[in-house]
Amino acid sequence: MIEVACQHLIADRLGSTRWGLAEAEAILKLGAVSSNGDFDSYFRYHITRQHQSVYREKCTLQRD
């Protein structure tokens, strides 16, 4: 059921000019992570990496 909904969503978005292949691939990956039951751990990982990226840049700028 989830796969069919994703297929329709992606086909609709790719049919219009809203999404390219990169956006469609990101949605498919999120769908797979969610259906595997790994979304919570993935989201924690994503937030951690985003935090490290943002604050690493700020620390580098402050040292210069």
Summary of the structure (lengths in Angstrom):
residues: 64
radius of gyration: 16.6
end to end distance: 53.1
largest distance: 53.1
contacts: 131
relative contact order: 0.09
helix: 84%
strand: 0%
